Amino acid sequence: MKKKYSIEETTRVEREKIAIDALGLSTLDADMPSDDTMALMNEYVEGKRELADILQETIQKYTVQRV
């Protein structure tokens, strides 16, 4: 069964659980995410931005641009 993550297919409570689970996994052997990243996740929980868009933005933020 495929899990659903889109805002349209989840409730706020489900998005909150997804965010908490992701935070738990990401901090197993690392520092807490930045305040910017946490704010982006909150936008997902609140239903303002899709998780895929936030993930893409976060990856771009930490990707080194080669000239």
PDB file of N, CA, C and O in Angstrom:
ATOM      1  N   MET A   1       0.843  -1.179   0.000  1.00  0.00           N
ATOM      2  CA  MET A   1       0.000   0.000   0.000  1.00  0.00           C
ATOM      3  C   MET A   1       0.890   1.246   0.000  1.00  0.00           C
ATOM      4  O   MET A   1       1.813   1.366   0.806  1.00  0.00           O
ATOM      5  N   LYS A   2       0.605   2.143  -0.892  1.00  0.00           N
ATOM      6  CA  LYS A   2       1.377   3.363  -1.023  1.00  0.00           C
ATOM      7  C   LYS A   2       0.921   4.388   0.018  1.00  0.00           C
ATOM      8  O   LYS A   2      -0.275   4.633   0.176  1.00  0.00           O
ATOM      9  N   LYS A   3       1.887   4.983   0.727  1.00  0.00           N
ATOM     10  CA  LYS A   3       1.548   6.006   1.708  1.00  0.00           C
ATOM     11  C   LYS A   3       1.237   7.312   0.995  1.00  0.00           C
ATOM     12  O   LYS A   3       1.784   7.602  -0.068  1.00  0.00           O
ATOM     13  N   LYS A   4       0.361   8.084   1.589  1.00  0.00           N
ATOM     14  CA  LYS A   4      -0.040   9.363   1.012  1.00  0.00           C
ATOM     15  C   LYS A   4       0.498  10.492   1.871  1.00  0.00           C
ATOM     16  O   LYS A   4       0.375  10.472   3.096  1.00  0.00           O
ATOM     17  N   TYR A   5       1.094  11.475   1.213  1.00  0.00           N
ATOM     18  CA  TYR A   5       1.706  12.590   1.915  1.00  0.00           C
ATOM     19  C   TYR A   5       1.182  13.948   1.473  1.00  0.00           C
ATOM     20  O   TYR A   5       1.458  14.956   2.123  1.00  0.00           O
ATOM     21  N   SER A   6       0.432  13.990   0.378  1.00  0.00           N
ATOM     22  CA  SER A   6      -0.006  15.286  -0.127  1.00  0.00           C
ATOM     23  C   SER A   6      -1.002  15.923   0.844  1.00  0.00           C
ATOM     24  O   SER A   6      -1.688  15.236   1.600  1.00  0.00           O
ATOM     25  N   ILE A   7      -1.060  17.231   0.800  1.00  0.00           N
ATOM     26  CA  ILE A   7      -1.968  17.976   1.665  1.00  0.00           C
ATOM     27  C   ILE A   7      -3.409  17.547   1.412  1.00  0.00           C
ATOM     28  O   ILE A   7      -4.198  17.406   2.346  1.00  0.00           O
ATOM     29  N   GLU A   8      -3.735  17.345   0.163  1.00  0.00           N
ATOM     30  CA  GLU A   8      -5.091  16.964  -0.211  1.00  0.00           C
ATOM     31  C   GLU A   8      -5.494  15.599   0.342  1.00  0.00           C
ATOM     32  O   GLU A   8      -6.674  15.356   0.597  1.00  0.00           O
ATOM     33  N   GLU A   9      -4.521  14.711   0.528  1.00  0.00           N
ATOM     34  CA  GLU A   9      -4.810  13.335   0.947  1.00  0.00           C
ATOM     35  C   GLU A   9      -4.553  13.081   2.433  1.00  0.00           C
ATOM     36  O   GLU A   9      -4.677  11.946   2.893  1.00  0.00           O
ATOM     37  N   THR A  10      -4.195  14.123   3.187  1.00  0.00           N
ATOM     38  CA  THR A  10      -3.892  13.944   4.610  1.00  0.00           C
ATOM     39  C   THR A  10      -4.615  14.995   5.446  1.00  0.00           C
ATOM     40  O   THR A  10      -5.011  16.052   4.953  1.00  0.00           O
ATOM     41  N   THR A  11      -4.770  14.673   6.706  1.00  0.00           N
ATOM     42  CA  THR A  11      -5.315  15.639   7.653  1.00  0.00           C
ATOM     43  C   THR A  11      -4.152  16.341   8.334  1.00  0.00           C
ATOM     44  O   THR A  11      -3.004  15.914   8.210  1.00  0.00           O
ATOM     45  N   ARG A  12      -4.442  17.401   9.042  1.00  0.00           N
ATOM     46  CA  ARG A  12      -3.397  18.114   9.774  1.00  0.00           C
ATOM     47  C   ARG A  12      -2.728  17.182  10.784  1.00  0.00           C
ATOM     48  O   ARG A  12      -1.508  17.214  10.941  1.00  0.00           O
ATOM     49  N   VAL A  13      -3.506  16.365  11.458  1.00  0.00           N
ATOM     50  CA  VAL A  13      -2.969  15.428  12.453  1.00  0.00           C
ATOM     51  C   VAL A  13      -2.027  14.431  11.786  1.00  0.00           C
ATOM     52  O   VAL A  13      -0.972  14.117  12.337  1.00  0.00           O
ATOM     53  N   GLU A  14      -2.393  13.932  10.611  1.00  0.00           N
ATOM     54  CA  GLU A  14      -1.521  13.007   9.892  1.00  0.00           C
ATOM     55  C   GLU A  14      -0.228  13.691   9.464  1.00  0.00           C
ATOM     56  O   GLU A  14       0.849  13.106   9.576  1.00  0.00           O
ATOM     57  N   ARG A  15      -0.326  14.940   8.970  1.00  0.00           N
ATOM     58  CA  ARG A  15       0.883  15.678   8.567  1.00  0.00           C
ATOM     59  C   ARG A  15       1.783  15.943   9.765  1.00  0.00           C
ATOM     60  O   ARG A  15       3.007  15.889   9.647  1.00  0.00           O
ATOM     61  N   GLU A  16       1.189  16.226  10.905  1.00  0.00           N
ATOM     62  CA  GLU A  16       1.959  16.437  12.127  1.00  0.00           C
ATOM     63  C   GLU A  16       2.747  15.174  12.483  1.00  0.00           C
ATOM     64  O   GLU A  16       3.923  15.254  12.835  1.00  0.00           O
ATOM     65  N   LYS A  17       2.101  14.014  12.391  1.00  0.00           N
ATOM     66  CA  LYS A  17       2.783  12.743  12.681  1.00  0.00           C
ATOM     67  C   LYS A  17       3.899  12.484  11.677  1.00  0.00           C
ATOM     68  O   LYS A  17       4.983  12.039  12.055  1.00  0.00           O
ATOM     69  N   ILE A  18       3.643  12.758  10.409  1.00  0.00           N
ATOM     70  CA  ILE A  18       4.676  12.585   9.383  1.00  0.00           C
ATOM     71  C   ILE A  18       5.889  13.453   9.712  1.00  0.00           C
ATOM     72  O   ILE A  18       7.026  12.991   9.619  1.00  0.00           O
ATOM     73  N   ALA A  19       5.652  14.703  10.095  1.00  0.00           N
ATOM     74  CA  ALA A  19       6.739  15.632  10.422  1.00  0.00           C
ATOM     75  C   ALA A  19       7.500  15.170  11.660  1.00  0.00           C
ATOM     76  O   ALA A  19       8.729  15.238  11.684  1.00  0.00           O
ATOM     77  N   ILE A  20       6.805  14.710  12.672  1.00  0.00           N
ATOM     78  CA  ILE A  20       7.452  14.232  13.899  1.00  0.00           C
ATOM     79  C   ILE A  20       8.292  12.996  13.610  1.00  0.00           C
ATOM     80  O   ILE A  20       9.421  12.886  14.087  1.00  0.00           O
ATOM     81  N   ASP A  21       7.746  12.065  12.829  1.00  0.00           N
ATOM     82  CA  ASP A  21       8.496  10.860  12.465  1.00  0.00           C
ATOM     83  C   ASP A  21       9.751  11.216  11.674  1.00  0.00           C
ATOM     84  O   ASP A  21      10.821  10.658  11.918  1.00  0.00           O
ATOM     85  N   ALA A  22       9.622  12.140  10.730  1.00  0.00           N
ATOM     86  CA  ALA A  22      10.770  12.561   9.919  1.00  0.00           C
ATOM     87  C   ALA A  22      11.830  13.225  10.792  1.00  0.00           C
ATOM     88  O   ALA A  22      13.023  12.981  10.613  1.00  0.00           O
ATOM     89  N   LEU A  23      11.404  14.057  11.730  1.00  0.00           N
ATOM     90  CA  LEU A  23      12.346  14.709  12.637  1.00  0.00           C
ATOM     91  C   LEU A  23      13.085  13.675  13.471  1.00  0.00           C
ATOM     92  O   LEU A  23      14.297  13.777  13.658  1.00  0.00           O
ATOM     93  N   GLY A  24      12.369  12.691  13.965  1.00  0.00           N
ATOM     94  CA  GLY A  24      13.001  11.631  14.751  1.00  0.00           C
ATOM     95  C   GLY A  24      14.050  10.883  13.962  1.00  0.00           C
ATOM     96  O   GLY A  24      15.139  10.619  14.473  1.00  0.00           O
ATOM     97  N   LEU A  25      13.741  10.538  12.728  1.00  0.00           N
ATOM     98  CA  LEU A  25      14.706   9.832  11.889  1.00  0.00           C
ATOM     99  C   LEU A  25      15.902  10.708  11.538  1.00  0.00           C
ATOM    100  O   LEU A  25      17.040  10.239  11.532  1.00  0.00           O
ATOM    101  N   SER A  26      15.647  11.973  11.250  1.00  0.00           N
ATOM    102  CA  SER A  26      16.736  12.853  10.808  1.00  0.00           C
ATOM    103  C   SER A  26      17.697  13.206  11.940  1.00  0.00           C
ATOM    104  O   SER A  26      18.832  13.601  11.674  1.00  0.00           O
ATOM    105  N   THR A  27      17.280  13.076  13.171  1.00  0.00           N
ATOM    106  CA  THR A  27      18.145  13.456  14.288  1.00  0.00           C
ATOM    107  C   THR A  27      18.743  12.255  15.020  1.00  0.00           C
ATOM    108  O   THR A  27      19.314  12.416  16.099  1.00  0.00           O
ATOM    109  N   LEU A  28      18.622  11.060  14.454  1.00  0.00           N
ATOM    110  CA  LEU A  28      19.180   9.875  15.110  1.00  0.00           C
ATOM    111  C   LEU A  28      20.670  10.028  15.385  1.00  0.00           C
ATOM    112  O   LEU A  28      21.141   9.682  16.468  1.00  0.00           O
ATOM    113  N   ASP A  29      21.400  10.535  14.428  1.00  0.00           N
ATOM    114  CA  ASP A  29      22.842  10.696  14.602  1.00  0.00           C
ATOM    115  C   ASP A  29      23.290  12.030  14.012  1.00  0.00           C
ATOM    116  O   ASP A  29      24.340  12.119  13.375  1.00  0.00           O
ATOM    117  N   ALA A  30      22.479  13.067  14.233  1.00  0.00           N
ATOM    118  CA  ALA A  30      22.786  14.376  13.660  1.00  0.00           C
ATOM    119  C   ALA A  30      22.186  15.474  14.539  1.00  0.00           C
ATOM    120  O   ALA A  30      21.422  15.210  15.468  1.00  0.00           O
ATOM    121  N   ASP A  31      22.554  16.701  14.217  1.00  0.00           N
ATOM    122  CA  ASP A  31      22.007  17.851  14.925  1.00  0.00           C
ATOM    123  C   ASP A  31      20.564  18.091  14.501  1.00  0.00           C
ATOM    124  O   ASP A  31      20.091  17.542  13.506  1.00  0.00           O
ATOM    125  N   MET A  32      19.883  18.915  15.269  1.00  0.00           N
ATOM    126  CA  MET A  32      18.527  19.332  14.908  1.00  0.00           C
ATOM    127  C   MET A  32      18.584  20.105  13.596  1.00  0.00           C
ATOM    128  O   MET A  32      19.571  20.784  13.314  1.00  0.00           O
ATOM    129  N   PRO A  33      17.522  20.003  12.792  1.00  0.00           N
ATOM    130  CA  PRO A  33      17.460  20.815  11.575  1.00  0.00           C
ATOM    131  C   PRO A  33      17.474  22.303  11.922  1.00  0.00           C
ATOM    132  O   PRO A  33      17.151  22.693  13.044  1.00  0.00           O
ATOM    133  N   SER A  34      17.848  23.120  10.953  1.00  0.00           N
ATOM    134  CA  SER A  34      17.895  24.563  11.169  1.00  0.00           C
ATOM    135  C   SER A  34      16.497  25.111  11.415  1.00  0.00           C
ATOM    136  O   SER A  34      15.499  24.455  11.116  1.00  0.00           O
ATOM    137  N   ASP A  35      16.436  26.309  11.958  1.00  0.00           N
ATOM    138  CA  ASP A  35      15.151  26.973  12.181  1.00  0.00           C
ATOM    139  C   ASP A  35      14.404  27.159  10.864  1.00  0.00           C
ATOM    140  O   ASP A  35      13.179  27.042  10.823  1.00  0.00           O
ATOM    141  N   ASP A  36      15.138  27.448   9.782  1.00  0.00           N
ATOM    142  CA  ASP A  36      14.523  27.600   8.460  1.00  0.00           C
ATOM    143  C   ASP A  36      13.842  26.308   8.018  1.00  0.00           C
ATOM    144  O   ASP A  36      12.718  26.325   7.515  1.00  0.00           O
ATOM    145  N   THR A  37      14.532  25.198   8.209  1.00  0.00           N
ATOM    146  CA  THR A  37      13.976  23.906   7.819  1.00  0.00           C
ATOM    147  C   THR A  37      12.767  23.555   8.670  1.00  0.00           C
ATOM    148  O   THR A  37      11.780  23.024   8.162  1.00  0.00           O
ATOM    149  N   MET A  38      12.838  23.847   9.957  1.00  0.00           N
ATOM    150  CA  MET A  38      11.704  23.590  10.848  1.00  0.00           C
ATOM    151  C   MET A  38      10.499  24.448  10.446  1.00  0.00           C
ATOM    152  O   MET A  38       9.359  23.986  10.510  1.00  0.00           O
ATOM    153  N   ALA A  39      10.746  25.680  10.039  1.00  0.00           N
ATOM    154  CA  ALA A  39       9.664  26.561   9.600  1.00  0.00           C
ATOM    155  C   ALA A  39       9.013  26.008   8.332  1.00  0.00           C
ATOM    156  O   ALA A  39       7.794  26.085   8.178  1.00  0.00           O
ATOM    157  N   LEU A  40       9.818  25.451   7.427  1.00  0.00           N
ATOM    158  CA  LEU A  40       9.278  24.847   6.213  1.00  0.00           C
ATOM    159  C   LEU A  40       8.394  23.649   6.551  1.00  0.00           C
ATOM    160  O   LEU A  40       7.325  23.476   5.964  1.00  0.00           O
ATOM    161  N   MET A  41       8.837  22.828   7.491  1.00  0.00           N
ATOM    162  CA  MET A  41       8.030  21.675   7.893  1.00  0.00           C
ATOM    163  C   MET A  41       6.715  22.128   8.513  1.00  0.00           C
ATOM    164  O   MET A  41       5.681  21.490   8.318  1.00  0.00           O
ATOM    165  N   ASN A  42       6.753  23.212   9.246  1.00  0.00           N
ATOM    166  CA  ASN A  42       5.533  23.743   9.833  1.00  0.00           C
ATOM    167  C   ASN A  42       4.553  24.190   8.740  1.00  0.00           C
ATOM    168  O   ASN A  42       3.340  24.046   8.892  1.00  0.00           O
ATOM    169  N   GLU A  43       5.080  24.727   7.654  1.00  0.00           N
ATOM    170  CA  GLU A  43       4.225  25.116   6.532  1.00  0.00           C
ATOM    171  C   GLU A  43       3.508  23.891   5.951  1.00  0.00           C
ATOM    172  O   GLU A  43       2.348  23.979   5.548  1.00  0.00           O
ATOM    173  N   TYR A  44       4.201  22.759   5.912  1.00  0.00           N
ATOM    174  CA  TYR A  44       3.576  21.514   5.458  1.00  0.00           C
ATOM    175  C   TYR A  44       2.474  21.087   6.429  1.00  0.00           C
ATOM    176  O   TYR A  44       1.358  20.774   6.014  1.00  0.00           O
ATOM    177  N   VAL A  45       2.792  21.076   7.707  1.00  0.00           N
ATOM    178  CA  VAL A  45       1.806  20.674   8.718  1.00  0.00           C
ATOM    179  C   VAL A  45       0.562  21.552   8.631  1.00  0.00           C
ATOM    180  O   VAL A  45      -0.561  21.061   8.751  1.00  0.00           O
ATOM    181  N   GLU A  46       0.765  22.839   8.422  1.00  0.00           N
ATOM    182  CA  GLU A  46      -0.357  23.785   8.351  1.00  0.00           C
ATOM    183  C   GLU A  46      -1.112  23.700   7.016  1.00  0.00           C
ATOM    184  O   GLU A  46      -2.156  24.330   6.852  1.00  0.00           O
ATOM    185  N   GLY A  47      -0.584  22.925   6.071  1.00  0.00           N
ATOM    186  CA  GLY A  47      -1.264  22.764   4.794  1.00  0.00           C
ATOM    187  C   GLY A  47      -0.996  23.880   3.806  1.00  0.00           C
ATOM    188  O   GLY A  47      -1.779  24.089   2.879  1.00  0.00           O
ATOM    189  N   LYS A  48       0.103  24.604   3.991  1.00  0.00           N
ATOM    190  CA  LYS A  48       0.423  25.735   3.118  1.00  0.00           C
ATOM    191  C   LYS A  48       1.325  25.353   1.949  1.00  0.00           C
ATOM    192  O   LYS A  48       1.277  25.975   0.888  1.00  0.00           O
ATOM    193  N   ARG A  49       2.158  24.313   2.154  1.00  0.00           N
ATOM    194  CA  ARG A  49       3.093  23.888   1.103  1.00  0.00           C
ATOM    195  C   ARG A  49       3.196  22.376   1.092  1.00  0.00           C
ATOM    196  O   ARG A  49       3.129  21.725   2.135  1.00  0.00           O
ATOM    197  N   GLU A  50       3.362  21.825  -0.108  1.00  0.00           N
ATOM    198  CA  GLU A  50       3.495  20.377  -0.249  1.00  0.00           C
ATOM    199  C   GLU A  50       4.876  19.916   0.216  1.00  0.00           C
ATOM    200  O   GLU A  50       5.863  20.640   0.093  1.00  0.00           O
ATOM    201  N   LEU A  51       4.922  18.718   0.743  1.00  0.00           N
ATOM    202  CA  LEU A  51       6.154  18.142   1.256  1.00  0.00           C
ATOM    203  C   LEU A  51       7.216  18.014   0.159  1.00  0.00           C
ATOM    204  O   LEU A  51       8.394  18.269   0.407  1.00  0.00           O
ATOM    205  N   ALA A  52       6.815  17.630  -1.025  1.00  0.00           N
ATOM    206  CA  ALA A  52       7.773  17.478  -2.132  1.00  0.00           C
ATOM    207  C   ALA A  52       8.456  18.802  -2.458  1.00  0.00           C
ATOM    208  O   ALA A  52       9.656  18.826  -2.734  1.00  0.00           O
ATOM    209  N   ASP A  53       7.714  19.894  -2.430  1.00  0.00           N
ATOM    210  CA  ASP A  53       8.302  21.216  -2.697  1.00  0.00           C
ATOM    211  C   ASP A  53       9.287  21.613  -1.608  1.00  0.00           C
ATOM    212  O   ASP A  53      10.351  22.166  -1.887  1.00  0.00           O
ATOM    213  N   ILE A  54       8.922  21.328  -0.375  1.00  0.00           N
ATOM    214  CA  ILE A  54       9.792  21.651   0.759  1.00  0.00           C
ATOM    215  C   ILE A  54      11.067  20.825   0.697  1.00  0.00           C
ATOM    216  O   ILE A  54      12.157  21.344   0.939  1.00  0.00           O
ATOM    217  N   LEU A  55      10.941  19.561   0.379  1.00  0.00           N
ATOM    218  CA  LEU A  55      12.109  18.691   0.262  1.00  0.00           C
ATOM    219  C   LEU A  55      13.054  19.198  -0.821  1.00  0.00           C
ATOM    220  O   LEU A  55      14.266  19.261  -0.618  1.00  0.00           O
ATOM    221  N   GLN A  56      12.495  19.554  -1.960  1.00  0.00           N
ATOM    222  CA  GLN A  56      13.313  20.061  -3.061  1.00  0.00           C
ATOM    223  C   GLN A  56      14.036  21.354  -2.648  1.00  0.00           C
ATOM    224  O   GLN A  56      15.226  21.511  -2.919  1.00  0.00           O
ATOM    225  N   GLU A  57      13.324  22.266  -1.999  1.00  0.00           N
ATOM    226  CA  GLU A  57      13.930  23.525  -1.558  1.00  0.00           C
ATOM    227  C   GLU A  57      15.048  23.278  -0.549  1.00  0.00           C
ATOM    228  O   GLU A  57      16.097  23.919  -0.611  1.00  0.00           O
ATOM    229  N   THR A  58      14.824  22.351   0.377  1.00  0.00           N
ATOM    230  CA  THR A  58      15.832  22.046   1.397  1.00  0.00           C
ATOM    231  C   THR A  58      17.074  21.433   0.766  1.00  0.00           C
ATOM    232  O   THR A  58      18.193  21.793   1.134  1.00  0.00           O
ATOM    233  N   ILE A  59      16.899  20.524  -0.168  1.00  0.00           N
ATOM    234  CA  ILE A  59      18.040  19.906  -0.856  1.00  0.00           C
ATOM    235  C   ILE A  59      18.824  20.960  -1.622  1.00  0.00           C
ATOM    236  O   ILE A  59      20.054  20.959  -1.578  1.00  0.00           O
ATOM    237  N   GLN A  60      18.143  21.857  -2.322  1.00  0.00           N
ATOM    238  CA  GLN A  60      18.819  22.912  -3.077  1.00  0.00           C
ATOM    239  C   GLN A  60      19.613  23.830  -2.145  1.00  0.00           C
ATOM    240  O   GLN A  60      20.690  24.307  -2.503  1.00  0.00           O
ATOM    241  N   LYS A  61      19.087  24.064  -0.981  1.00  0.00           N
ATOM    242  CA  LYS A  61      19.748  24.942  -0.013  1.00  0.00           C
ATOM    243  C   LYS A  61      21.125  24.401   0.379  1.00  0.00           C
ATOM    244  O   LYS A  61      22.063  25.169   0.596  1.00  0.00           O
ATOM    245  N   TYR A  62      21.235  23.079   0.467  1.00  0.00           N
ATOM    246  CA  TYR A  62      22.481  22.482   0.917  1.00  0.00           C
ATOM    247  C   TYR A  62      23.318  21.888  -0.204  1.00  0.00           C
ATOM    248  O   TYR A  62      24.333  21.244   0.062  1.00  0.00           O
ATOM    249  N   THR A  63      22.917  22.091  -1.439  1.00  0.00           N
ATOM    250  CA  THR A  63      23.669  21.587  -2.584  1.00  0.00           C
ATOM    251  C   THR A  63      24.664  22.649  -3.035  1.00  0.00           C
ATOM    252  O   THR A  63      24.322  23.822  -3.191  1.00  0.00           O
ATOM    253  N   VAL A  64      25.882  22.217  -3.238  1.00  0.00           N
ATOM    254  CA  VAL A  64      26.923  23.133  -3.695  1.00  0.00           C
ATOM    255  C   VAL A  64      26.755  23.330  -5.192  1.00  0.00           C
ATOM    256  O   VAL A  64      26.708  22.363  -5.953  1.00  0.00           O
ATOM    257  N   GLN A  65      26.666  24.578  -5.607  1.00  0.00           N
ATOM    258  CA  GLN A  65      26.546  24.909  -7.018  1.00  0.00           C
ATOM    259  C   GLN A  65      27.943  24.999  -7.623  1.00  0.00           C
ATOM    260  O   GLN A  65      28.787  25.755  -7.142  1.00  0.00           O
ATOM    261  N   ARG A  66      28.178  24.238  -8.660  1.00  0.00           N
ATOM    262  CA  ARG A  66      29.482  24.267  -9.330  1.00  0.00           C
ATOM    263  C   ARG A  66      29.408  25.229 -10.499  1.00  0.00           C
ATOM    264  O   ARG A  66      28.405  25.301 -11.208  1.00  0.00           O
ATOM    265  N   VAL A  67      30.476  25.955 -10.682  1.00  0.00           N
ATOM    266  CA  VAL A  67      30.522  26.960 -11.753  1.00  0.00           C
ATOM    267  C   VAL A  67      31.262  26.405 -12.940  1.00  0.00           C
ATOM    268  O   VAL A  67      31.413  27.093 -13.950  1.00  0.00           O
TER     269      VAL A  67
END
